[in-house]
Amino acid sequence: MRDIIIIGAGGCAAEVTFYIEDFNENVKDEERINIVGYVDYAEKADDYYHKYDFKAPLLGDIDNFIPKPNQEVLIAIMNIKARLQKIAILKEKKAKIGSFIHHSVIYPKGMNLGEGVIIFPFCVIEKYSKIGDYNMLTTYSFISHDCVVGNNNFLSSAGLAGNVKVGNNNYFGIRSTVIPGIQIGNDNVIQSGMIVDKSVKDETTVFYRYKERVFAIPKEK
């Protein structure tokens, strides 16, 4: 059994906790994960920690966190910049940053997915793709053949078709999709529902302007 400390006590931590609990019910005893506790700032406890009724205790904030050699940490934070900050602190503290891959994920066994990845249920990572460190994929995300994905990217039920190249620190909104052969640079935001059919350099937000206004047409009586 692995002893895990979850960094964060918000909605993302609640989802990761739920999937770990489901994971534990479907794997062998020696593969199960023991959540030791959560690391977050005390002022957030009322808004987040108590709301989600976590069973494991709130251990304090990351500034005062002292990692133990026999424990791993999972970074359950969706915000890209916040994740970068936490990674830097954990590296300085020499914490062991672990990964979590739900048992329903389809991917080649023995594949090197990088350090600190978190992959939610029903994702698909095809053979011959390369995945870097600290990436998070939420439910039903997919990464196709010959894709190369850098570090600290967040895919929210998003998909990368074949031969897509992705840099670092990119956010892919819900149901966004990148067509084959496209290159995505660093620090970009791909808004929800986008189909990216042109390469994107760095620090760019990709969105449809018409989505700023929502039209609702009622059904005729």
Secondary structure, DSSP 8 states (H G I E B T S, - for coil): -EEEEEE--SHHHHHHHHHHHHHHTTS-GGG-EEEEEEE--GGGIIIIITTTT-SS-B---TTT----TT-EEEE----HHHHHHHHHHHHHTT-EE--EE-TT-B--TT----TT-EE-TT-EE-TT-EE-SS-EE-TT-EE-TT-EE-SS-EESS-EE-TT-EE-SS-EE-TT-EE-TT-EE-SS-EE-TT-EE-S-B-SS-EE--GGGGS--------
